[in-house]
Amino acid sequence: MSEPTKTTVHVLRHGEVYNPGKILYGRLPDFHLSELGNQMAKAAAEVLAGRDITHVVASPLERAQETAAPFAAEFKLDIATDVRLIESANYFEGKKVSVGDGAFSNPRHWWVLRDPITPSWGEAYLVIAQRMFAALQAARVAAEGHEAVCVSHQLPIWTLRRYVESKRLWHDPRRRECGLASLTSFRFEGSKVVGIDYSEPAAHLVAMSATAKTAKGA
């Protein structure tokens, strides 16, 4: 019997976003990488230079497409787009959510926070997990026997990881292991995930990021 085909899919969170209004931008258009965010994307691409990347795919949002660009250039590939990699839908999109002066402090929004398990304020964790897993498998098929890069967003990536690890999907956002321009790499044998690795190739730049310090990135 032949050995199952080994494939690796690197799921990358986008870099820092220019967000002077400090809102939860979610799926809103026209939120682009900051200059530091572009540097983060390049740093991540440099770490994977020399790897056997044959497929690059990204969320349709600008910040994800821009994060994918250095990978497309490095490996001379086109950027595919998969809407299943998009940021999660959120009731608070477009609002400030800072502790003390954001939407959370307004009583008229409190009813939205009634169910942290589904959750009540946005796209269901299970729906996020299922669409992300489908996108992960599609990338695996596209790069079978090689490696792929998928650019997505913090909550979808973290939800995917917990889903694959058979952990409960609701969680404390402060405990997510998914920094800006971080890589969550899924190792496959055939269609089965046999390992997950995590790395932060742009950690030196993230340390300089106001987004990371205020947890506004998505």
N, CA and C of each residue as an Amber inpcrd file, in Angstrom:
protein
   654
   0.8540000  -1.1970000   0.0000000   0.0000000   0.0000000   0.0000000
   0.8880000   1.2450000   0.0000000   0.5600000   2.2020000  -0.8500000
   1.3710000   3.4130000  -0.9570000   1.1330000   4.3300000   0.2460000
   2.1580000   5.1130000   0.5590000   2.0500000   6.0690000   1.6570000
   1.0960000   7.2010000   1.2760000   0.3160000   7.7310000   2.2470000
  -0.5780000   8.8590000   1.9340000   0.2330000  10.0950000   1.5530000
  -0.3080000  10.8980000   0.6660000   0.3580000  12.1050000   0.2070000
   0.4620000  13.1230000   1.3390000   1.6500000  13.6920000   1.5100000
   1.8660000  14.6870000   2.5520000   1.7350000  16.0930000   1.9720000
   0.9200000  16.8980000   2.6260000   0.6610000  18.2750000   2.1860000
   0.6350000  19.1610000   3.4300000   1.1110000  20.3910000   3.2860000
   1.0280000  21.3490000   4.3920000   0.2830000  22.5910000   3.9230000
  -0.6710000  23.0230000   4.7230000  -1.4060000  24.2560000   4.4390000
  -1.1140000  25.2440000   5.5620000  -0.4610000  26.3440000   5.2110000
  -0.1340000  27.4020000   6.1730000  -1.2720000  28.4240000   6.1730000
  -1.9380000  28.5820000   7.2950000  -3.0210000  29.5620000   7.3990000
  -2.4550000  30.7850000   8.1120000  -2.4270000  31.8790000   7.3950000
  -1.7500000  33.0940000   7.8270000  -2.7520000  34.1810000   8.1970000
  -2.5670000  34.7530000   9.3650000  -3.3600000  35.9390000   9.7030000
  -2.7330000  37.1540000   9.0040000  -3.5630000  38.0750000   8.5480000
  -3.0580000  39.2710000   7.8800000  -2.2200000  40.1310000   8.8190000
  -1.5100000  41.1020000   8.2580000  -0.7020000  42.0210000   9.0440000
  -1.5190000  43.1630000   9.6280000  -0.8370000  44.0640000  10.3030000
  -1.4950000  45.2030000  10.9490000  -2.2670000  46.0500000   9.9320000
  -3.4260000  46.5290000  10.3440000  -4.3050000  47.3410000   9.4980000
  -4.2490000  48.8000000   9.9340000  -4.3090000  49.6980000   8.9650000
  -4.3900000  51.1300000   9.2760000  -5.8090000  51.4180000   9.7400000
  -5.9570000  51.7510000  11.0100000  -7.2790000  51.8960000  11.6290000
  -7.2530000  53.0350000  12.6440000  -7.0600000  54.2740000  12.1650000
  -6.9340000  55.3970000  13.1050000  -8.1760000  55.6250000  13.9520000
  -9.3650000  55.2250000  13.4480000 -10.5940000  55.4030000  14.2060000
 -10.7940000  54.3560000  15.2850000  -9.9320000  53.3420000  15.2780000
  -9.9700000  52.2710000  16.2900000 -11.3540000  51.6270000  16.4090000
 -11.9200000  51.2810000  15.2310000 -13.2040000  50.5940000  15.2260000
 -12.9990000  49.1070000  14.9460000 -14.0320000  48.3300000  15.1890000
 -14.0190000  46.9390000  14.7860000 -14.4530000  46.9200000  13.3240000
 -13.4940000  46.7350000  12.4240000 -13.7790000  46.9200000  10.9940000
 -14.4010000  45.6910000  10.3480000 -14.2010000  44.5180000  10.9070000
 -14.8860000  43.3210000  10.4160000 -14.7820000  43.1230000   8.9220000
 -15.9340000  43.1180000   8.2460000 -15.9790000  42.9100000   6.7960000
 -16.0910000  44.2170000   6.0150000 -15.9580000  45.3500000   6.6980000
 -16.0790000  46.6300000   6.0050000 -14.9900000  46.7740000   4.9400000
 -15.3240000  47.4090000   3.8030000 -14.3170000  47.5990000   2.7560000
 -13.3560000  48.7360000   3.0930000 -12.2850000  48.7940000   2.3290000
 -11.3200000  49.9060000   2.3830000 -10.5110000  49.9730000   3.6750000
 -10.2940000  48.8410000   4.3120000  -9.3560000  48.7920000   5.4290000
  -8.1140000  48.0460000   4.9350000  -7.0340000  48.8120000   4.7920000
  -5.8130000  48.3040000   4.1720000  -4.7170000  48.1040000   5.2100000
  -3.6720000  47.3800000   4.8230000  -2.5230000  47.2180000   5.6970000
  -1.8430000  48.5560000   5.9300000  -1.3470000  48.7350000   7.1400000
  -0.4940000  49.8810000   7.4330000   0.8860000  49.6050000   6.8340000
   1.7670000  50.5720000   6.9070000   3.1360000  50.3370000   6.4190000
   3.7900000  49.2110000   7.2130000   3.5550000  49.2160000   8.5260000
   4.1010000  48.1400000   9.3580000   3.4690000  46.8030000   8.9870000
   2.1800000  46.8160000   8.6650000   1.4930000  45.5940000   8.2570000
   2.0790000  45.0070000   6.9830000   2.4560000  45.8700000   6.0370000
   3.1050000  45.3900000   4.8170000   4.4500000  44.7550000   5.1320000
   5.1670000  45.3320000   6.0710000   6.4470000  44.7520000   6.4890000
   6.2430000  43.3800000   7.1250000   5.1630000  43.2450000   7.9000000
   4.8510000  41.9550000   8.5190000   4.5960000  40.8880000   7.4550000
   3.8310000  41.2540000   6.4320000   3.5250000  40.3070000   5.3570000
   4.8060000  39.8660000   4.6490000   5.6940000  40.8080000   4.3950000
   6.9660000  40.4840000   3.7390000   7.8230000  39.5860000   4.6210000
   7.8130000  39.8580000   5.9240000   8.5940000  39.0280000   6.8510000
   8.0970000  37.5880000   6.8520000   6.7860000  37.4140000   6.8260000
   6.2140000  36.0660000   6.7980000   6.5680000  35.3570000   5.4970000
   6.5130000  36.0860000   4.3840000   6.8510000  35.4960000   3.0900000
   8.3210000  35.0850000   3.0470000   9.1720000  35.8900000   3.6470000
  10.6110000  35.5820000   3.6630000  10.8930000  34.3030000   4.4440000
  10.1260000  34.0720000   5.5050000  10.3200000  32.8640000   6.3130000
   9.9870000  31.6040000   5.5080000   9.0040000  31.7150000   4.6260000
   8.6120000  30.5470000   3.8260000   9.3340000  30.4690000   2.4840000
  10.1760000  31.4420000   2.1750000  10.9370000  31.4110000   0.9190000
  11.7510000  30.1210000   0.8660000  11.7310000  29.4700000  -0.2670000
  12.4450000  28.2020000  -0.3970000  11.5860000  26.9970000  -0.1030000
  10.4010000  27.2260000   0.4620000   9.4700000  26.1180000   0.6940000
   8.7320000  25.7930000  -0.6060000   8.0620000  24.6690000  -0.6080000
   7.4150000  24.1660000  -1.8220000   5.9760000  24.6830000  -1.9300000
   5.8330000  26.0120000  -1.9520000   4.5030000  26.6270000  -2.0240000
   4.0150000  26.6250000  -3.4740000   2.8680000  26.0130000  -3.7300000
   2.3220000  25.9570000  -5.0880000   0.9350000  26.5920000  -5.2090000
   0.3990000  27.0870000  -4.0970000  -0.9570000  27.6520000  -4.1200000
  -1.0530000  28.7420000  -3.0560000  -1.5420000  29.9180000  -3.4470000
  -1.7660000  31.0350000  -2.5270000  -3.2130000  31.4810000  -2.6860000
  -3.9360000  31.5150000  -1.5690000  -5.3450000  31.8860000  -1.6040000
  -5.6360000  32.7970000  -0.4220000  -6.5680000  33.7310000  -0.5970000
  -6.8380000  34.7090000   0.4630000  -8.3140000  35.0370000   0.5610000
  -8.6870000  35.5030000   1.7440000  -9.9830000  36.1410000   1.9640000
 -10.1360000  37.2810000   0.9670000 -11.3640000  37.6160000   0.5730000
 -11.5450000  38.7210000  -0.3790000 -11.2890000  40.1150000   0.1880000
 -11.1560000  40.2480000   1.5060000 -10.9600000  41.5650000   2.0980000
  -9.5610000  42.1010000   1.7750000  -9.4860000  43.4380000   1.6260000
  -8.2470000  44.0570000   1.1430000  -7.0280000  43.6820000   1.9730000
  -7.1720000  43.6780000   3.2890000  -6.0090000  43.4120000   4.1380000
  -5.4590000  42.0080000   3.9290000  -6.3250000  41.0610000   3.6130000
  -5.8740000  39.6960000   3.3490000  -5.2100000  39.5990000   1.9800000
  -5.8140000  40.2400000   0.9910000  -5.2290000  40.2270000  -0.3570000
  -3.8470000  40.8770000  -0.3520000  -3.7140000  41.9740000   0.3980000
  -2.4260000  42.6710000   0.4710000  -1.3790000  41.8470000   1.2230000
  -1.8170000  41.0810000   2.2160000  -0.8930000  40.2110000   2.9400000
  -0.4330000  39.0560000   2.0540000  -1.2990000  38.6200000   1.1560000
  -0.9430000  37.5190000   0.2480000   0.0260000  37.9580000  -0.8410000
   0.0600000  39.2480000  -1.1500000   0.8430000  39.7380000  -2.2970000
   2.3230000  39.3560000  -2.2520000   3.0170000  39.5050000  -1.1090000
   4.4320000  39.1130000  -1.0950000   4.6510000  37.6230000  -1.3500000
   3.6920000  36.7940000  -0.9730000   3.7960000  35.3590000  -1.2320000
   3.6320000  35.0760000  -2.7190000   2.6570000  35.7540000  -3.3320000
   2.4520000  35.5840000  -4.7660000   3.7060000  36.0020000  -5.5370000
   4.3330000  37.0970000  -5.1020000   5.5450000  37.5760000  -5.7580000
   6.7120000  36.6090000  -5.5420000   6.8660000  36.1340000  -4.3060000
   7.9750000  35.2350000  -3.9780000   7.9100000  33.9380000  -4.7710000
   6.7110000  33.3910000  -4.9120000   6.5620000  32.0810000  -5.5410000
   6.0370000  32.1570000  -6.9750000   5.8750000  33.4000000  -7.4770000
   5.4180000  33.6240000  -8.8520000   4.0920000  32.9020000  -9.1130000
   3.1440000  33.1680000  -8.2270000   1.8120000  32.5610000  -8.3080000
   0.7440000  33.6480000  -8.3230000  -0.3980000  33.3360000  -8.8900000
  -1.5550000  34.2170000  -8.7840000  -2.2050000  34.0120000  -7.4180000
  -2.9050000  35.0430000  -6.9490000  -3.6470000  34.9280000  -5.6940000
  -5.0720000  34.4750000  -6.0000000  -5.4240000  33.3040000  -5.5220000
  -6.8150000  32.8640000  -5.6200000  -7.5970000  33.5090000  -4.4760000
  -8.9000000  33.6060000  -4.6310000  -9.7610000  34.1820000  -3.5900000
 -10.8010000  33.1550000  -3.1720000 -10.9500000  32.9860000  -1.8680000
 -11.9560000  32.0570000  -1.3300000 -12.7510000  32.8070000  -0.2680000
 -14.0180000  33.0560000  -0.5430000 -14.8600000  33.8190000   0.3740000
 -15.0310000  33.1040000   1.7130000 -14.7710000  31.8050000   1.7490000
 -14.8990000  31.0520000   3.0030000 -13.8220000  31.4380000   4.0100000
 -12.7910000  32.1450000   3.5690000 -11.7270000  32.5990000   4.4600000
 -12.0070000  33.9780000   5.0630000 -13.1630000  34.5480000   4.7560000
 -13.4780000  35.9190000   5.1710000 -13.6140000  36.0410000   6.6940000
 -13.4930000  37.2810000   7.1570000 -13.7070000  37.5760000   8.5800000
 -15.1300000  37.1790000   8.9890000 -15.3250000  36.9010000  10.2610000
 -16.6540000  36.5520000  10.7600000 -17.5540000  37.7830000  10.7960000
 -18.8350000  37.5510000  10.5990000 -19.8170000  38.6320000  10.7110000
 -19.9650000  39.0080000  12.1800000 -20.1990000  40.3090000  12.4500000
 -20.2470000  40.7690000  13.8390000 -21.1840000  41.9650000  13.9610000
 -22.0770000  41.9120000  14.9360000 -23.0210000  43.0030000  15.1990000
 -22.3040000  44.3190000  15.4430000 -21.1280000  44.2760000  16.0600000
 -20.4120000  45.4890000  16.4490000 -19.5220000  46.0570000  15.3440000
 -19.6160000  45.4920000  14.1600000 -18.8370000  45.9950000  13.0300000
 -19.1040000  47.4880000  12.8110000 -18.0160000  48.2510000  12.6740000
 -18.1270000  49.6910000  12.4650000 -18.2080000  50.4990000  13.7450000
 -18.2270000  49.8140000  14.8800000 -18.3320000  50.4990000  16.1720000
 -17.0130000  50.4030000  16.9320000 -16.8010000  51.3520000  17.8340000
 -15.6820000  51.2480000  18.7580000 -16.0550000  50.2570000  19.8450000
 -15.1210000  49.3980000  20.1930000 -15.4110000  48.4020000  21.2280000
 -14.3760000  48.4470000  22.3480000 -13.7170000  49.5930000  22.5050000
 -12.7350000  49.7500000  23.5760000 -13.4120000  49.6410000  24.9330000
 -12.7000000  49.0620000  25.8880000 -13.2250000  48.9610000  27.2460000
 -13.3740000  50.3640000  27.8270000 -14.5650000  50.6700000  28.3150000
 -14.7950000  51.9530000  28.9740000 -15.4690000  52.9870000  28.0990000
 -15.0630000  53.0830000  26.8110000 -15.6380000  54.1390000  25.9720000
 -16.2390000  53.5970000  24.6750000 -16.3690000  52.2790000  24.5720000
 -16.8790000  51.6900000  23.3490000 -18.3320000  51.2630000  23.4560000
 -18.7790000  50.5090000  22.4260000 -20.1760000  50.0800000  22.3560000
 -20.5640000  49.1780000  23.5190000 -19.6080000  48.4530000  24.0880000
 -19.9260000  47.5450000  25.1920000 -20.4550000  48.2930000  26.4170000
 -20.1070000  49.5670000  26.5410000 -20.5320000  50.3350000  27.7150000
 -21.9300000  50.9180000  27.5600000 -22.5110000  50.7710000  26.3820000
 -23.8470000  51.3230000  26.1160000 -24.9070000  50.2610000  26.4060000
 -25.8040000  50.5030000  27.3560000 -26.7930000  49.4900000  27.7390000
 -27.6610000  48.9960000  26.5880000 -27.8590000  49.8160000  25.5660000
 -28.7420000  49.3770000  24.4730000 -28.1260000  48.2300000  23.6600000
 -26.8240000  47.9990000  23.8420000 -26.1770000  46.8970000  23.1310000
 -26.0590000  45.6330000  23.9870000 -26.3940000  45.7160000  25.2550000
 -26.1110000  44.5950000  26.1470000 -26.8860000  43.3260000  25.7890000
 -28.0780000  43.4860000  25.2250000 -28.8700000  42.3110000  24.8750000
 -28.1530000  41.4410000  23.8490000 -27.3130000  42.0710000  23.0230000
 -26.5980000  41.3480000  21.9780000 -25.5700000  40.3890000  22.5900000
 -25.1460000  40.6780000  23.8260000 -24.0990000  39.8880000  24.4700000
 -24.6550000  38.7450000  25.3130000 -25.9390000  38.4350000  25.1560000
 -26.6160000  37.5080000  26.0590000 -26.1120000  36.0640000  25.9470000
 -25.5450000  35.6880000  24.7960000 -25.1640000  34.2880000  24.5820000
 -23.7260000  34.2110000  24.0610000 -22.7520000  33.9770000  24.9350000
 -21.3590000  33.9160000  24.4920000 -20.9750000  32.5870000  23.8540000
 -21.8570000  31.6150000  23.8760000 -21.5130000  30.2840000  23.3920000
 -21.7940000  30.1320000  21.9010000 -22.8740000  30.7550000  21.4010000
 -23.1980000  30.5860000  19.9780000 -22.2350000  31.3130000  19.0370000
 -21.9440000  32.6050000  19.1000000 -22.3920000  33.6320000  20.0450000
 -23.5460000  34.4470000  19.4610000 -24.2280000  35.2040000  20.3300000
 -25.3980000  35.9740000  19.9070000 -25.0320000  37.2260000  19.1210000
 -23.7850000  37.6850000  19.1810000 -23.4280000  38.9570000  18.5320000
 -22.8560000  38.7890000  17.1270000 -22.7790000  37.5430000  16.6570000
 -22.2040000  37.3900000  15.3220000 -22.3940000  36.0050000  14.7460000
 -21.6250000  35.7260000  13.7310000 -21.6690000  34.4410000  13.0380000
 -21.3800000  33.3080000  14.0240000 -22.1410000  32.2480000  13.9250000
 -21.9820000  31.1240000  14.8460000 -20.6020000  30.4910000  14.6830000
 -19.9740000  30.1520000  15.8120000 -18.6470000  29.5400000  15.7700000
 -18.6390000  28.2810000  14.8960000 -19.6990000  27.4840000  14.9810000
 -19.7310000  26.2470000  14.2040000 -19.7720000  26.5480000  12.7100000
 -20.5000000  27.5630000  12.3210000 -20.5540000  27.9500000  10.9060000
 -19.1720000  28.4140000  10.4240000 -18.5110000  29.2120000  11.2640000
 -17.1520000  29.6650000  10.9290000 -16.2310000  28.4590000  10.7630000
 -16.2850000  27.5480000  11.7150000 -15.4110000  26.3790000  11.6890000
 -15.6340000  25.5360000  10.4440000 -16.8740000  25.3260000  10.0880000
 -17.1760000  24.4620000   8.9420000 -16.7410000  25.0940000   7.6210000
 -16.9540000  26.3980000   7.4690000 -16.5360000  27.0240000   6.2090000
 -15.0120000  27.1110000   6.1220000 -14.3570000  27.3600000   7.2560000
 -12.8970000  27.4200000   7.2550000 -12.2860000  26.0440000   6.9880000
 -12.8980000  25.0000000   7.5390000 -12.3780000  23.6580000   7.3000000
 -12.5490000  23.2740000   5.8350000 -13.6550000  23.6980000   5.2440000
 -13.8660000  23.4350000   3.8140000 -12.8190000  24.1680000   2.9750000
 -12.5080000  25.4070000   3.3540000 -11.4790000  26.1710000   2.6420000
 -10.1030000  25.5300000   2.8280000  -9.8310000  25.0360000   4.0360000
  -8.5670000  24.3590000   4.3190000  -8.4110000  23.1230000   3.4390000
  -9.4600000  22.3330000   3.3430000  -9.4040000  21.1280000   2.5240000
  -9.2730000  21.4660000   1.0330000  -9.9230000  22.5370000   0.6050000
  -9.8070000  22.9560000  -0.7970000  -8.3720000  23.3620000  -1.1250000
  -7.7360000  24.0520000  -0.1880000  -6.3330000  24.4420000  -0.3820000
  -5.4310000  23.2100000  -0.4050000  -5.7350000  22.2390000   0.4530000
  -4.9580000  21.0000000   0.4560000  -5.0250000  20.3070000  -0.8970000
  -6.2260000  20.2250000  -1.4410000  -6.4120000  19.5750000  -2.7410000
  -5.6540000  20.3330000  -3.8350000  -5.7200000  21.6780000  -3.7820000
  -5.0620000  22.4970000  -4.8030000  -3.5480000  22.3470000  -4.7680000
  -3.0010000  22.0620000  -3.5840000  -1.5410000  21.9730000  -3.4270000
  -1.0920000  20.5500000  -3.0940000  -1.8840000  19.5650000  -3.3980000
  -1.6190000  18.2000000  -2.9680000  -0.1830000  17.7640000  -3.2480000
   0.4700000  17.2930000  -2.1950000   1.8500000  16.8690000  -2.3210000
   2.8440000  18.0040000  -2.1710000   2.3380000  19.2120000  -1.9690000
   3.1860000  20.4040000  -1.8520000   2.7190000  21.2080000  -0.6340000
   2.7740000  22.5450000  -0.7360000   2.3480000  23.4010000   0.3690000
   1.5060000  24.5550000  -0.1710000   0.5970000  25.0420000   0.6570000
  -0.2790000  26.1540000   0.2880000  -0.2470000  27.2090000   1.3920000
  -0.5960000  28.4370000   1.0160000  -0.7630000  29.5310000   1.9770000
  -2.1770000  30.0650000   1.8480000  -2.8950000  30.1280000   2.9580000
  -4.2470000  30.6960000   3.0170000  -4.2110000  31.9070000   3.9360000
  -4.6380000  33.0650000   3.4620000  -4.6360000  34.2670000   4.3060000
  -6.0510000  34.5380000   4.8010000  -6.1890000  34.6100000   6.1150000
  -7.5050000  34.8060000   6.7190000  -7.3810000  35.7690000   7.9030000
  -8.2280000  35.5860000   8.8990000  -8.3940000  36.5460000   9.9850000
  -8.3650000  35.8150000  11.3260000  -8.1310000  36.5770000  12.4020000
  -7.8530000  35.9570000  13.6910000  -8.9340000  34.9980000  14.1800000
 -10.1600000  35.4730000  14.3140000 -11.2130000  34.6100000  14.8580000
 -11.4580000  33.3780000  13.9840000 -11.5900000  33.5140000  12.6600000
 -11.7700000  32.3020000  11.8480000 -10.6140000  31.3070000  11.9740000
  -9.3840000  31.8070000  12.0250000  -8.2340000  30.9030000  12.1340000
  -8.2490000  30.1700000  13.4720000  -8.4810000  30.9170000  14.5510000
  -8.4860000  30.3020000  15.8710000  -9.6440000  29.3110000  16.0200000
 -10.7900000  29.6520000  15.4570000 -11.9420000  28.7490000  15.5000000
 -11.6450000  27.4750000  14.7150000 -11.0070000  27.6250000  13.5590000
 -10.6110000  26.4490000  12.7640000  -9.6800000  25.5490000  13.5640000
  -8.6960000  26.1430000  14.1990000  -7.7410000  25.3310000  14.9610000
  -8.4360000  24.5680000  16.0770000  -9.3190000  25.2370000  16.8120000
 -10.0240000  24.5610000  17.9050000 -10.9300000  23.4550000  17.3570000
 -11.5170000  23.6770000  16.2200000 -12.3850000  22.6800000  15.5760000
 -11.5770000  21.4300000  15.2120000 -10.4240000  21.6440000  14.5900000
  -9.5810000  20.5180000  14.1900000  -9.0470000  19.7670000  15.4080000
  -8.7770000  20.5140000  16.4790000  -8.2800000  19.8920000  17.7100000
  -9.3910000  19.3280000  18.5900000 -10.6250000  19.3670000  18.0880000
 -11.7980000  18.8340000  18.8150000 -11.9990000  19.4910000  20.1710000
 -11.7480000  20.7970000  20.2200000 -11.9750000  21.5770000  21.4300000
 -13.2800000  22.3580000  21.2960000 -13.8710000  22.7540000  22.4270000
 -15.0880000  23.5630000  22.3470000 -14.7540000  24.8590000  21.6230000
 -15.7070000  25.3500000  20.8520000 -15.4250000  26.4880000  19.9800000
 -15.5070000  27.8250000  20.6960000 -16.3820000  27.9650000  21.6830000
 -16.4320000  29.2430000  22.3980000 -15.2210000  29.3120000  23.3200000
 -14.7090000  30.5180000  23.5100000 -13.4100000  30.6640000  24.1710000
 -13.2280000  32.1010000  24.6400000 -12.1750000  32.3240000  25.3950000
 -11.7920000  33.6620000  25.8440000 -10.9130000  34.2870000  24.7510000
 -11.3700000  35.3690000  24.1030000 -10.5850000  35.9830000  23.0150000
  -9.1800000  36.3850000  23.4350000  -8.9990000  36.6680000  24.7020000
  -7.6830000  37.0900000  25.1820000  -6.6650000  35.9550000  25.1580000
  -7.1400000  34.7240000  24.9950000  -6.2470000  33.5670000  25.0320000
  -5.9810000  32.9890000  23.6390000  -6.3860000  33.6970000  22.5990000
  -6.1250000  33.2030000  21.2410000  -4.6330000  33.2320000  20.9280000
  -4.1450000  32.1480000  20.3710000  -2.7690000  32.0910000  19.8860000
  -2.8180000  32.3160000  18.3800000  -2.8860000  33.5830000  18.0030000
  -3.0210000  33.9230000  16.5830000  -2.6280000  35.3840000  16.3880000
  -1.3470000  35.6670000  16.5160000  -0.8520000  37.0300000  16.3970000
  -0.8850000  37.5480000  14.9750000  -0.6470000  38.8340000  14.8160000
  -0.5830000  39.4320000  13.4890000   0.4880000  38.7380000  12.6410000
   0.1380000  38.4170000  11.4010000   1.0370000  37.7590000  10.4400000
   1.6040000  36.4410000  10.9680000   0.8460000  35.7760000  11.8380000
   1.2770000  34.4800000  12.3630000   0.8610000  33.3580000  11.4210000
   1.5620000  32.2470000  11.5210000   1.3000000  31.0750000  10.7000000
   0.7890000  29.9260000  11.5670000  -0.3940000  29.4240000  11.2370000
  -0.9070000  28.2010000  11.8330000  -0.8710000  27.1630000  10.7190000
   0.0540000  26.2320000  10.8270000   0.3360000  25.3130000   9.7140000
  -0.2500000  23.9330000   9.9860000  -1.0930000  23.4800000   9.0820000
  -1.7610000  22.1880000   9.2020000  -1.0390000  21.1780000   8.3170000
  -0.5180000  20.1210000   8.9350000   0.1800000  19.0740000   8.1990000
  -0.7790000  17.9130000   7.9420000  -0.8840000  17.5450000   6.6740000
  -1.8040000  16.4870000   6.2480000  -1.0510000  15.2560000   5.7780000
  -1.6640000  14.0980000   6.0280000  -1.3300000  12.8650000   5.3240000
  -2.6220000  12.4190000   4.6710000  -2.6550000  12.4830000   3.3460000
  -3.9260000  12.3270000   2.6540000  -4.8240000  13.4880000   3.0300000
  -6.0590000  13.2150000   3.4200000  -6.9920000  14.2750000   3.8170000
  -7.0510000  14.4710000   5.3330000  -6.2140000  13.7390000   6.0680000
  -6.2340000  13.7810000   7.5330000  -5.1710000  14.7330000   8.0680000
  -5.5740000  15.6080000   8.9980000  -4.6200000  16.4740000   9.6750000
  -3.8560000  15.6430000  10.7010000  -2.5300000  15.6370000  10.5850000
  -1.7070000  14.8380000  11.4980000  -0.8670000  15.7130000  12.4370000
  -0.9180000  17.0250000  12.2220000  -0.1670000  17.9050000  13.1090000
  -0.4540000  19.3590000  12.8170000  -0.3040000  20.1880000  13.8430000
  -0.5000000  21.6340000  13.7040000   0.6970000  22.3360000  14.3300000
   1.2930000  23.2470000  13.5840000   2.4250000  24.0360000  14.0820000
   2.0360000  25.5100000  14.0850000   2.6010000  26.2480000  15.0280000
   2.3170000  27.6800000  15.1190000   3.6270000  28.4440000  15.2010000
   3.7110000  29.5420000  14.4500000   4.9150000  30.3760000  14.4940000
   4.5390000  31.8300000  14.2460000   5.4070000  32.7270000  14.6960000
   5.1880000  34.1710000  14.5340000   6.4040000  34.7930000  13.8500000
   6.4730000  34.6810000  12.5260000   7.6450000  35.1730000  11.7960000
   7.8380000  36.6820000  11.8540000   6.7850000  37.4170000  12.1980000
   6.8770000  38.8800000  12.2660000   6.8120000  39.3820000  13.7020000
   7.1870000  38.5330000  14.6580000   7.0580000  38.9000000  16.0730000
   7.8040000  40.1850000  16.4080000   8.9650000  40.3990000  15.7830000
   9.7470000  41.6050000  16.0590000   9.0240000  42.8670000  15.6050000
   8.1840000  42.7310000  14.5930000   7.3920000  43.8670000  14.1010000
   6.1030000  44.0150000  14.9040000   5.5240000  42.8940000  15.2940000
   4.3080000  42.9220000  16.1060000   4.5700000  43.6560000  17.4180000
   5.7810000  43.5210000  17.9420000   6.1360000  44.2000000  19.1930000
   6.0530000  45.7160000  19.0580000   6.1150000  46.2070000  17.8220000
   6.0440000  47.6410000  17.5640000   4.6210000  48.1020000  17.2420000
   3.6770000  47.1600000  17.1570000   2.3410000  47.4380000  16.6410000
   1.3610000  47.9330000  17.6910000   0.7320000  49.0710000  17.4210000
  -0.3130000  49.5950000  18.3040000  -1.5250000  48.6790000  18.2640000
  -1.7740000  48.0480000  17.1130000  -2.9010000  47.1230000  16.9730000
  -2.7690000  45.9610000  17.9410000  -1.5910000  45.3940000  18.0090000
  -1.3740000  44.2540000  18.9020000  -1.5690000  44.6500000  20.3480000
  -1.1290000  45.8590000  20.7020000  -1.2280000  46.3030000  22.0960000
  -2.6630000  46.5980000  22.5200000  -3.4990000  47.0260000  21.5580000
  -4.8810000  47.3730000  21.9000000  -5.8760000  46.3070000  21.4880000
  -5.3660000  45.2110000  20.8690000  -6.2070000  44.0700000  20.4720000
  -7.3130000  44.4710000  19.5230000  -7.0540000  45.4250000  18.6130000
  -8.0760000  45.8400000  17.6600000  -8.0210000  45.0420000  16.3550000
  -6.9560000  44.2820000  16.1500000  -6.8250000  43.5690000  14.8810000
  -7.8670000  42.4770000  14.7550000  -8.1980000  42.1140000  13.5120000
  -9.1780000  41.0530000  13.2770000  -8.6760000  40.1080000  12.2120000
